[in-house]
C-alpha cells in the first residue's frame, strides 16, 4: 500500500512499551479500577476494515462495502489513527485519512472519533496531527467536507468555509 511507503521503518514493529516507531502518546489516564489507559496517534498501524467500520457504525454512519473501504485505504496518501490501550488490549477509537496530489493539495476524509471518547479533545488532537503530518510533506492546501453540525469544530481548527468566495462543485450520477 502506497501510504505505508511514506513512513519508513518496520510497519507494526513496536518497542517494549507498545509505542511503535511512528506513534505518539497523546494522553494517559487511570480508570476507576486503577487500570492505566493510554491513547496513541499512529500513521503506521494497520487498519482492520472491520474495526474501522465498527467505529463508523458507532457514530451512525451508513454501512459501506468493505471492498471499497479497503480500496480507499490503499489509495490514501496519509492515514492517521487513534488507539486506546488498556493493558494488552488495543482498540481503534479515532481515524482520519487524506488523499493528495503529492505536491500542493490534500483532502481529509472519514474523520471519526468513537462516541465514548468524544468531548475529551481527541478529535482536535487527531486533526492537528493530520495537519502536522501533511505540512511535514509540504502540503500547503488542506481541504475537507463537513456536515453542518461539525462546521464549528473545524473552524476552531483554522478551517474556513468558502475561503475567498470559492464554491465547491459536485457531480453525481443521475
Secondary structure as UniProt FT lines:
FT   HELIX           2..5
FT   TURN            11..12
FT   TURN            16..17
FT   TURN            21..22
FT   STRAND          23..30
FT   TURN            32..33
FT   STRAND          36..42
FT   HELIX           49..58
FT   TURN            59..60
FT   HELIX           66..74
FT   STRAND          78..86
FT   TURN            87..88
FT   STRAND          89..100
FT   STRAND          105..113
FT   HELIX           115..117
FT   TURN            118..119
FT   HELIX           122..136
FT   TURN            137..138
FT   STRAND          141..144
FT   HELIX           148..150
FT   HELIX           151..156
FT   TURN            157..158
FT   TURN            161..162
FT   HELIX           163..165
//
